[in-house]
Amino acid sequence: MPTVAFYTLGCKVNFYDTEAIWQLFKNEGYEQVDFESTADVYLINTCTVTNTGDKKSRQIIRRAVRRNPDAVIAVTGCYAQTSPAEIMAIEGVDLVIGTQDREKIMTFVNQIQGDRKPVNAVRNIMKTRDFEELDVPDFSERTRAFLKIQEGCNNFCTFCIIPWSRGLSRSRAPQSVLEQAKQLVASGYKEIVLTGIHTGGYGDDMENYNLTSLLWDLDKVEGLERIRISSIEASQIDDAMIDVLNRSSKMCRHLHIPLQAGENSVLKRMRRKYTTEQFAAKIKRLHEAMPGVAITTDVIVGFPGETEEMFESGYRFMEELQFAEMHVFPYSKRTGTPAARMDEQVEEELKNERVHKLIDLSEKMQLQYAKKYVGQVLDVIPERDYKGAPGTGMVMGYTDNYIQVVFDGSEALVGQLCRVKITEAGVNECRGKLVRVLDGQTVREEGFELHSFVLERPKAIRA
């Protein structure tokens, strides 16, 4: 049986794409092996968000060549899309295919195995207008299924190379999304995470259909318990979106809304399409409409021109908004972006100091948010044995407002919808006690009062 090994760098979309490419190999009779093993084909899914991503991608490609010089070395992903010539120049590379035409990979691999002639299959991504459908019917070691509904981005932020590596925004056909969702539910998944490069932009290239329309259609899928949006811009959350988030019993009370900077002049240089005032107004509206909603965010620290005063102003702004968690990144130059050519680049040491300050703030806010739920009973879907160690007698999973909970339970609970009482709050994880399994069999039921984090939500208080 022929073998294939994968190495994926970068974002969750890349990991989804790798899973989809694996399906193509599996359908051709391949066995997947560890990347450090000897394989007939090595496929590296690259990242180009930063220059460091490019460097790391090249290192992994060379590692594969050394592992088995006779293997087919295939390279895909964002770095492959933006710099195919650089990759083709690496001795031993056989195939470069960017962020489109991945459905043709097996044809190229078979061709190369026959004639050993390298192939550069990268085309101009900016001319692509169709969504490339690559389904993933099963995710190894995951109880949450990711469903890619969108590709590309139209924003062109000054720090970002992604539009040039992924192209302009393209949406997956609604019927295709719904069919794939039903297949995932039939495979046993109770939670689906809608993902894309700019997920909230779903429907921008359609008439009279958008993400809100899709959410209402997904709400009707029988057997689906949870729908989570991987990320959405504040500007894309309108009253219609809030309505579906509030009225659908399946929508997770968790939104990841990128802020990137908490000071207006920095946002303007980033070419973000909002002010701090507009962002704060939208967050306030969400909290009013959905009490207890968990809002997480992304922040870039040390963007060119960011002074100490600007950073401190942003710090206070983030503290006021009380995020449930922040993902904090130091600004990293990306060759080819306007930000990389800007004056007043911030020194690395200063960036790192600011990063640590915001991480400390994030952990403080994360703990404050979790403490609100001590003593309450929330729904949790266990994902795995705690820390992946079989036999520990504990499992880990997430509430629908994205609190990570560890509680006593066997591996048999993985993937089941459980009711768990939160007993202890923590920064990265909380502790809980199993109350009940909601799949027909009562494992243990105590005399707890059942609370919900949104009292108006009937599903959350159903006993």
C-alpha positions as CSV (number, residue, x, y, z in Angstrom):
1,M,0.0,0.0,0.0
2,P,1.5,3.4,-1.0
3,T,2.1,5.9,1.9
4,V,1.7,9.6,2.3
5,A,2.8,11.9,5.1
6,F,1.5,15.4,5.8
7,Y,2.9,18.5,7.6
8,T,0.7,21.5,8.1
9,L,1.7,25.0,9.1
10,G,-0.5,28.0,9.9
11,C,-4.1,28.5,10.5
12,K,-7.1,26.2,11.1
13,V,-8.2,26.6,7.4
14,N,-4.9,25.1,6.4
15,F,-5.5,22.1,8.7
16,Y,-9.0,21.7,7.2
17,D,-7.5,21.8,3.7
18,T,-4.9,19.1,4.7
19,E,-7.7,16.9,6.0
20,A,-9.5,17.4,2.7
21,I,-6.4,16.5,0.6
22,W,-5.9,13.4,2.8
23,Q,-9.4,12.2,1.6
24,L,-8.1,12.4,-2.0
25,F,-5.1,10.2,-1.1
26,K,-7.3,7.8,1.0
27,N,-9.7,7.3,-1.9
28,E,-6.7,6.2,-4.1
29,G,-5.7,3.6,-1.5
30,Y,-3.0,5.4,0.4
31,E,-2.1,4.9,4.0
32,Q,-1.2,7.9,6.1
33,V,2.1,7.7,8.1
34,D,3.9,10.0,10.4
35,F,5.9,12.8,8.8
36,E,9.1,11.5,10.4
37,S,8.6,8.1,8.7
38,T,9.6,7.0,5.3
39,A,6.8,7.8,2.9
40,D,6.1,7.6,-0.9
41,V,4.7,11.1,-0.9
42,Y,5.3,14.0,1.4
43,L,2.8,16.9,1.3
44,I,3.7,20.2,3.0
45,N,0.8,22.7,3.5
46,T,2.6,26.0,3.9
47,C,2.0,29.3,5.6
48,T,3.1,32.8,4.5
49,V,1.4,35.1,7.1
50,T,4.9,36.1,8.2
51,N,8.4,35.8,6.8
52,T,9.0,33.3,9.6
53,G,6.3,31.2,8.1
54,D,8.1,31.2,4.8
55,K,11.3,30.1,6.5
56,K,9.7,27.4,8.5
57,S,8.0,26.1,5.4
58,R,11.3,25.8,3.5
59,Q,12.9,24.0,6.5
60,I,10.1,21.4,6.5
61,I,10.3,20.9,2.7
62,R,14.1,20.2,3.0
63,R,13.5,17.8,5.9
64,A,11.1,15.8,3.7
65,V,13.6,15.6,0.9
66,R,16.3,14.3,3.3
67,R,13.9,11.8,4.7
68,N,13.3,10.1,1.4
69,P,15.0,11.6,-1.7
70,D,13.0,9.1,-3.9
71,A,9.6,10.3,-2.6
72,V,7.3,12.8,-4.4
73,I,7.6,16.1,-2.6
74,A,4.4,18.1,-3.0
75,V,4.0,21.6,-1.6
76,T,0.7,23.5,-1.3
77,G,-0.8,26.3,0.7
78,C,-0.2,30.1,0.9
79,Y,3.5,30.2,0.6
80,A,3.3,27.9,-2.5
81,Q,0.7,30.3,-4.0
82,T,2.7,33.5,-3.5
83,S,6.3,32.2,-4.1
84,P,6.1,29.1,-6.3
85,A,9.5,29.9,-8.0
86,E,11.3,30.0,-4.6
87,I,9.9,26.6,-3.8
88,M,10.6,25.0,-7.2
89,A,14.2,26.2,-6.7
90,I,14.5,23.8,-3.7
91,E,16.3,20.7,-4.9
92,G,14.0,17.7,-4.6
93,V,10.6,19.5,-4.9
94,D,8.4,17.8,-7.5
95,L,5.0,19.6,-7.3
96,V,4.0,23.1,-6.3
97,I,0.2,23.7,-6.2
98,G,-1.1,26.8,-4.4
99,T,-4.5,27.4,-2.8
100,Q,-6.6,26.2,-5.7
101,D,-6.8,23.1,-8.0
102,R,-6.1,20.8,-5.0
103,E,-8.6,18.4,-6.5
104,K,-6.0,17.7,-9.2
105,I,-3.3,16.7,-6.8
106,M,-3.6,12.9,-7.4
107,T,-3.4,13.4,-11.2
108,F,-0.2,15.4,-10.7
109,V,1.3,12.9,-8.2
110,N,0.6,9.9,-10.5
111,Q,2.1,11.8,-13.5
112,I,5.3,12.7,-11.5
113,Q,5.7,9.1,-10.3
114,G,5.7,8.1,-13.9
115,D,8.0,10.6,-15.5
116,R,9.7,12.4,-12.5
117,K,9.3,15.8,-14.1
118,P,8.6,18.6,-11.6
119,V,5.4,20.5,-12.0
120,N,4.5,24.1,-11.1
121,A,0.7,24.1,-11.1
122,V,0.2,27.5,-9.5
123,R,-2.2,29.9,-11.3
124,N,-3.2,33.5,-10.7
125,I,-5.4,33.3,-7.6
126,M,-6.9,36.8,-8.2
127,K,-8.7,35.5,-11.3
128,T,-10.4,32.7,-9.3
129,R,-14.1,33.4,-8.6
130,D,-15.4,29.9,-7.7
131,F,-15.2,28.2,-4.3
132,E,-13.2,25.0,-4.4
133,E,-15.2,22.3,-2.7
134,L,-13.1,19.8,-0.7
135,D,-15.1,17.9,1.8
136,V,-14.0,16.3,5.0
137,P,-16.4,13.6,6.1
138,D,-14.4,12.8,9.3
139,F,-11.9,14.5,11.6
140,S,-9.5,12.3,13.4
141,E,-9.5,12.8,17.2
142,R,-12.1,15.6,17.0
143,T,-15.6,15.8,18.3
144,R,-16.2,19.2,16.6
145,A,-16.5,19.1,12.9
146,F,-15.1,22.0,10.9
147,L,-17.0,23.0,7.8
148,K,-15.4,25.4,5.4
149,I,-17.9,27.7,3.8
150,Q,-15.8,30.6,2.5
151,E,-12.4,31.3,0.9
152,G,-10.4,34.5,0.3
153,C,-10.7,38.0,1.6
154,N,-11.5,41.5,0.2
155,N,-10.2,43.6,3.1
156,F,-6.5,44.2,2.2
157,C,-5.4,45.2,5.6
158,T,-1.9,46.8,5.4
159,F,-0.3,44.0,7.5
160,C,-1.8,41.1,5.7
161,I,-0.7,39.1,2.6
162,I,-3.7,36.8,2.7
163,P,-5.7,38.3,-0.2
164,W,-2.7,37.7,-2.4
165,S,-2.4,34.1,-1.3
166,R,-6.0,33.1,-1.0
167,G,-7.7,35.5,-3.5
168,L,-10.9,37.4,-3.3
169,S,-13.8,36.3,-1.2
170,R,-15.8,33.3,-2.6
171,S,-18.7,31.6,-0.9
172,R,-19.7,27.9,-1.0
173,A,-23.1,27.2,-2.4
174,P,-25.7,27.0,0.4
175,Q,-27.1,23.7,-0.7
176,S,-23.6,22.2,-0.6
177,V,-23.0,23.5,2.9
178,L,-26.3,22.0,4.1
179,E,-25.6,18.7,2.5
180,Q,-22.2,18.5,4.1
181,A,-23.6,19.5,7.5
182,K,-26.2,16.7,7.3
183,Q,-23.4,14.2,6.4
184,L,-21.3,15.3,9.4
185,V,-24.3,14.9,11.7
186,A,-25.0,11.5,10.2
187,S,-21.3,10.6,11.1
188,G,-22.0,11.4,14.7
189,Y,-20.9,15.1,15.1
190,K,-23.0,17.2,17.3
191,E,-21.1,20.5,16.8
192,I,-20.1,22.1,13.6
193,V,-17.6,25.0,13.4
194,L,-18.2,27.2,10.3
195,T,-14.8,28.3,9.0
196,G,-13.1,30.2,6.3
197,I,-10.5,32.9,5.6
198,H,-13.1,35.6,6.2
199,T,-16.0,33.6,7.5
200,G,-18.3,36.6,8.2
201,G,-18.0,37.6,4.5
202,Y,-20.0,34.5,3.5
203,G,-22.5,35.6,0.9
204,D,-20.8,38.8,-0.1
205,D,-20.6,37.4,-3.6
206,M,-24.3,36.2,-3.6
207,E,-27.6,37.9,-4.1
208,N,-30.2,37.9,-1.3
209,Y,-28.3,35.3,0.8
210,N,-25.7,35.8,3.5
211,L,-24.3,34.2,6.7
212,T,-27.5,35.0,8.6
213,S,-29.5,33.1,6.0
214,L,-27.2,30.2,6.2
215,L,-27.4,30.0,10.0
216,W,-31.2,29.9,9.9
217,D,-31.0,27.0,7.3
218,L,-28.5,25.2,9.5
219,D,-30.7,25.6,12.5
220,K,-33.2,23.3,10.7
221,V,-30.7,20.4,10.4
222,E,-32.0,17.6,12.6
223,G,-29.5,16.1,15.0
224,L,-27.2,19.1,15.0
225,E,-26.8,20.4,18.5
226,R,-24.3,23.3,18.1
227,I,-23.3,25.8,15.4
228,R,-20.2,27.8,16.1
229,I,-18.8,30.6,13.9
230,S,-15.0,30.5,13.8
231,S,-14.6,34.3,13.4
232,I,-16.6,37.3,12.4
233,E,-15.9,41.0,12.0
234,A,-17.8,43.5,14.2
235,S,-19.1,45.3,11.1
236,Q,-20.8,42.1,9.9
237,I,-22.9,41.7,13.0
238,D,-26.2,43.5,12.4
239,D,-29.6,43.1,14.0
240,A,-30.5,40.2,11.8
241,M,-27.4,38.4,12.8
242,I,-28.1,39.1,16.5
243,D,-31.6,37.8,16.0
244,V,-30.5,34.4,14.8
245,L,-27.8,34.2,17.5
246,N,-30.4,34.9,20.1
247,R,-33.4,32.9,18.9
248,S,-31.7,29.8,17.5
249,S,-31.2,27.2,20.3
250,K,-28.2,25.8,18.3
251,M,-26.1,28.9,18.0
252,C,-23.1,28.9,20.4
253,R,-23.0,31.9,22.8
254,H,-19.4,32.6,21.7
255,L,-18.2,35.0,19.1
256,H,-14.6,35.6,18.0
257,I,-14.4,39.2,16.8
258,P,-10.9,40.5,15.8
259,L,-10.1,43.9,17.2
260,Q,-6.4,44.0,16.2
261,A,-5.7,47.4,17.9
262,G,-7.4,49.4,20.5
263,E,-6.5,52.9,19.3
264,N,-7.9,54.7,16.3
265,S,-4.8,56.0,14.6
266,V,-3.3,52.5,14.7
267,L,-6.6,51.0,13.3
268,K,-6.5,53.6,10.5
269,R,-2.9,52.6,9.5
270,M,-3.9,49.0,9.6
271,R,-6.8,49.9,7.2
272,R,-9.3,48.3,9.5
273,K,-12.9,49.4,8.7
274,Y,-14.0,50.6,12.1
275,T,-13.1,52.9,14.9
276,T,-12.8,51.9,18.6
277,E,-16.1,53.7,19.2
278,Q,-17.9,51.7,16.6
279,F,-16.4,48.5,17.8
280,A,-17.3,49.2,21.4
281,A,-20.9,50.1,20.4
282,K,-21.3,46.7,18.7
283,I,-19.9,44.8,21.6
284,K,-22.2,46.6,24.0
285,R,-25.1,45.8,21.7
286,L,-24.2,42.1,21.8
287,H,-24.0,42.0,25.6
288,E,-27.4,43.7,25.8
289,A,-29.0,41.2,23.4
290,M,-27.2,38.1,24.8
291,P,-26.3,38.4,28.5
292,G,-23.3,36.2,29.2
293,V,-22.0,35.9,25.6
294,A,-18.3,35.1,25.5
295,I,-16.5,37.5,23.2
296,T,-12.9,36.6,22.3
297,T,-10.6,38.6,20.0
298,D,-7.2,39.0,18.2
299,V,-4.8,41.8,19.0
300,I,-1.6,42.8,17.1
301,V,1.0,44.5,19.4
302,G,3.7,46.9,18.2
303,F,2.3,47.8,14.8
304,P,4.5,50.5,13.1
305,G,4.0,53.9,14.7
306,E,2.4,52.5,17.9
307,T,3.7,54.8,20.7
308,E,3.6,54.0,24.4
309,E,0.6,56.3,24.8
310,M,-1.3,54.5,22.0
311,F,-0.5,51.2,23.6
312,E,-1.7,52.3,27.0
313,S,-4.9,53.8,25.4
314,G,-5.5,50.4,23.7
315,Y,-4.9,48.5,26.9
316,R,-7.5,50.6,28.8
317,F,-10.0,50.1,25.9
318,M,-9.6,46.3,26.0
319,E,-9.9,46.2,29.8
320,E,-13.1,48.1,29.5
321,L,-14.6,45.7,27.0
322,Q,-13.9,42.7,29.2
323,F,-13.2,40.1,26.6
324,A,-13.5,36.5,27.6
325,E,-10.0,35.9,26.1
326,M,-7.5,37.7,23.8
327,H,-5.2,36.1,21.3
328,V,-2.1,38.4,21.4
329,F,0.5,38.5,18.6
330,P,3.5,40.8,18.2
331,Y,3.5,42.5,14.8
332,S,5.7,40.7,12.4
333,K,6.9,42.2,9.1
334,R,5.5,40.5,6.0
335,T,7.5,41.3,2.8
336,G,5.2,42.7,0.2
337,T,2.7,44.4,2.5
338,P,2.4,48.2,3.0
339,A,3.0,47.9,6.7
340,A,6.4,46.3,6.1
341,R,7.5,49.6,4.3
342,M,6.1,51.9,7.0
343,D,8.4,54.1,9.1
344,E,8.6,53.9,12.9
345,Q,8.9,50.1,13.2
346,V,8.7,49.2,16.9
347,E,11.7,47.4,18.5
348,E,11.3,43.7,19.2
349,E,12.1,44.1,22.9
350,L,9.4,46.7,23.3
351,K,6.9,44.6,21.4
352,N,7.6,41.6,23.6
353,E,7.1,43.7,26.8
354,R,3.7,44.9,25.5
355,V,2.7,41.4,24.4
356,H,3.3,40.1,28.0
357,K,1.3,42.9,29.5
358,L,-1.7,42.1,27.2
359,I,-1.4,38.4,27.9
360,D,-1.5,39.1,31.6
361,L,-4.6,41.2,31.0
362,S,-6.2,38.4,28.9
363,E,-5.6,35.9,31.7
364,K,-7.1,38.2,34.2
365,M,-10.3,38.7,32.1
366,Q,-10.5,35.0,31.2
367,L,-10.5,34.1,34.9
368,Q,-13.1,36.8,35.7
369,Y,-15.4,35.5,33.0
370,A,-15.1,31.9,34.1
371,K,-15.8,32.7,37.8
372,K,-19.3,33.8,36.8
373,Y,-20.2,30.2,36.1
374,V,-18.9,28.5,39.2
375,G,-21.9,26.6,40.7
376,Q,-23.8,26.7,37.4
377,V,-24.6,23.7,35.2
378,L,-23.7,24.0,31.6
379,D,-23.7,21.7,28.5
380,V,-20.2,20.2,27.7
381,I,-19.2,18.0,24.8
382,P,-16.0,16.1,25.9
383,E,-13.4,16.0,23.3
384,R,-10.8,13.6,24.7
385,D,-9.2,12.1,27.8
386,Y,-7.7,14.9,29.9
387,K,-4.3,15.9,28.4
388,G,-4.7,13.0,26.0
389,A,-3.6,10.5,28.7
390,P,-5.8,7.4,28.6
391,G,-6.9,6.0,31.9
392,T,-6.8,9.2,33.9
393,G,-10.5,9.1,34.7
394,M,-11.0,12.6,33.5
395,V,-12.2,14.1,30.2
396,M,-12.0,17.6,28.7
397,G,-14.5,19.5,26.6
398,Y,-16.0,22.9,25.9
399,T,-19.2,24.6,26.9
400,D,-21.0,26.4,24.1
401,N,-19.7,29.7,25.4
402,Y,-16.2,28.2,25.0
403,I,-15.2,27.5,28.6
404,Q,-12.8,24.6,28.7
405,V,-14.0,22.1,31.4
406,V,-12.2,19.1,32.9
407,F,-14.3,16.6,34.9
408,D,-14.4,13.0,36.0
409,G,-15.5,10.7,33.2
410,S,-14.6,7.8,31.0
411,E,-13.6,7.8,27.4
412,A,-17.1,6.6,26.6
413,L,-18.3,10.2,27.2
414,V,-16.3,11.6,24.4
415,G,-18.6,13.2,21.8
416,Q,-21.6,12.9,24.1
417,L,-23.6,16.0,25.2
418,C,-23.1,16.2,29.0
419,R,-24.5,18.4,31.7
420,V,-21.7,19.5,34.0
421,K,-21.6,21.6,37.2
422,I,-18.7,24.1,37.2
423,T,-16.9,23.7,40.5
424,E,-13.7,25.7,40.1
425,A,-12.7,28.5,37.7
426,G,-9.3,28.7,36.1
427,V,-7.5,30.7,33.5
428,N,-7.2,28.1,30.7
429,E,-9.5,25.4,32.1
430,C,-12.2,25.0,34.7
431,R,-13.1,22.0,36.8
432,G,-16.5,20.4,36.9
433,K,-18.7,17.6,38.1
434,L,-20.8,15.4,35.8
435,V,-24.5,15.8,36.4
436,R,-26.1,14.1,33.5
437,V,-25.6,12.7,30.0
438,L,-28.2,14.1,27.6
439,D,-28.2,11.2,25.1
440,G,-30.9,9.1,26.7
441,Q,-28.9,7.5,29.6
442,T,-28.6,9.2,32.9
443,V,-25.1,8.6,34.3
444,R,-25.5,10.6,37.5
445,E,-28.1,13.2,38.5
446,E,-27.6,15.3,41.6
447,G,-30.1,17.7,43.2
448,F,-28.5,20.7,41.6
449,E,-30.4,23.7,40.4
450,L,-29.8,24.0,36.7
451,H,-28.7,27.4,35.5
452,S,-28.1,28.7,32.1
453,F,-25.7,31.4,31.0
454,V,-28.6,33.0,29.0
455,L,-31.7,32.5,31.1
456,E,-34.0,33.3,28.1
457,R,-32.7,30.3,26.2
458,P,-35.0,27.3,26.7
459,K,-32.5,24.7,25.5
460,A,-30.0,25.7,28.2
461,I,-32.4,25.1,31.1
462,R,-34.0,21.9,29.8
463,A,-33.6,19.1,32.3
